């Protein structure tokens, strides 16, 4: 299973919107007959790759054990059912990390394997498999992406000087690491303030990647310039607006963007994008992990509405004093109203610290 999980990690950047899955097939003495991982969307799943690998090595898998990091699928999607392929190949035992949360599978794969006389064991590697696919689990179960809010700041929590200068507070190592987190996401989100101030590309440049994440812009008044660097040909770009401007919508869509009107539904919120509804819409568009890189106002809105699942924070060993903070929300009048988090991991990245923090119990879905 350890080898299968390593293979699943190898699918980190190519598998979405499918889950990242690895599969290893062994003989009675534990020797590897074949192995593989999920390919790009529409391509073979891990089990099929492992079966093909076994054939390429000249091995029969009749009577073999398959170790797979997620329940073999049982439905006809972009590819055929993997459980049927395992049955046809003569596999006698399947060890899986966990059940597939997809309602089209969700235990049916295991049931079909058992009905065919195959022994099924579930559990080994479950925690690592789930973490690797936390965005997929979120989309399948909650119908929203896993929202990861990235911020880079000084040790006293400032993201820029008072004059707006922010390049560069954190080190090149931290920026490279940040690009690796962009690369694993299905989409990168920012706000119109960042677009107008920085005209960013928000693509993956500092690490190798087989694909670029989609783009999402929260732009209530539809102010995105037609020459914005985010409107790069070949990248899906979703712009969420509150105020209707069909002339601008037509112009932006001529540049390749998709404009979605999604104003707030409560009195007094009509001029703002309904962020919760936006997340549900993005899940329907097969976004598993949403990587947010925005300014303090939009960061504050996500936090205020309780929409952040994970904070990815880089802290540089410097003090800035007066400057821009990480998020604007509140004020609160008592500490019991603070947003409480628990550290998921703390690691050094070059001279900086990388903190992963989550609201308690956030991943319990």
Residue, then its C-alpha position, 0 to 999 in steps of 0.5 A: x500500500x505504501x508503494x500504491x500511495x507513492x503512485x497516487x502522489x505521482x498523479x497529484x497534478x494530472x488526475x483532477x477532477x478525478x481522484x489521485x489513485x495508485x494501484x499495485x498488483x502482487x503475487x503470492x510472495x509479495x512480488x510486484x506484477x504491475x503498477x500504475x496511477x490515474x492518468x489525465x481526465x478521460x485516460x485510464x484509471x490506476x487499476x487499468x494502468x497496473x493491469x497494462x503494466x503487468x501485461x507489458x512485464x509478461x505477468x499474469x495477474x490471475x490469483x493476484x492481490x491488488x492494492x489500490x488507494x481508493x475503491x475501484x469504480x463501478x460505473x461507466x463514466x469517461x472510462x469503463x468500470x475498474x471493478x469489472x476489469x479486475x474481475x475479468x483479470x482473475x484478481x482474487x483479493x483487493x486491499x483498498x484504502x477507503x470507499x469512493x465518496x462518489x455517489x455513483x460508486x460509494x460501496x458498489x465497487x466493493x459489492x461487485x467484487x465480493x459478489x464475484x468471490x473476491x476478498x476485499x479488505x478496506x482501511x490500510x492507508x486511509x488517512x493518507x489517501x483521504x488527505x491526498x484527495x481531500x478536494x475530491x471528497x469535499x466536492x463529492x460529499x459537501x458539493x463545494x471545493x476544498x478552499x485553501x487560502x494562501x497568504x504570505x506575510x512578515x512575522x508581525x502579519x503584514x502582507x505589504x508596506x503602507x505604500x503597497x510594496x510587497x515584492x518580496x516579503x518571503x523568499x524565493x524558496x517560499x514563492x516556489x513552494x507556493x507555485x507547487x500549491x497552485x499547481x495541485x489546485x483545480x483553480x486559482x481565485x483572486x479578486x478584482x482589487x488584485x487584478x486592477x492593482x497588480x495585473x497578475x498572471x496567477x499561473x504556475x511558473x516556478x515549478x514544472x506542471x503538466x497543466x495550468x489551473x483554471x482561474x476564478x475572479x470575484x468581480x462584483x461590478x465586472x471591471x476586469x480589463x479586457x487586456x488583463x493578464x489573467x485572460x490567457x488563451x487556453x486557460x478557463x477563466x470564470x468571472x463571478x459578478x453581481x451587477x449586470x453589464x451584458x455589454x462587458x460580459x459579451x466583451x469578456x467572453x469574446x476574450x475566452x472568459x465565462x461570466x456568471x452573475x451571482x449576486x447576494x440573495x439577502x437584502x443589502x447583499x445584492x451588490x456583492x457576489x454570493x461566495x457560498x453560491x459561487x463555491x457550489x457552482x465551482x463544484x458543479x464545474x468539477x473544481x476539487x481544490x480552490x486556491x485563493x490568493x486575494x487581498x485583505x478585503x476578499x480574504x476577510x469576506x471568505x473568513x467572515x462567511x466561514x468558507x475557508x477550509x485551510x490556511x496556507x501561510x508563509x511567514x518571513x523572519x522580518x518585522x514591518x510594523x505599519x502595513x497591510x494585514x492578511x485579512x480584514x474582518x471584524x472587529x470582534x469585541x471578545x476573544x471567544x469570537x475569534x476564528x480558532x484554528x489548529x495547526x495541521x503542519x509547520x515546516x521550514x521553507x528556506x528561511x521562512x515558515x510554512x503553516x497549514x492551519x484548519x478550523x477544528x474538525x473542518x475535514x470531518x465530512 
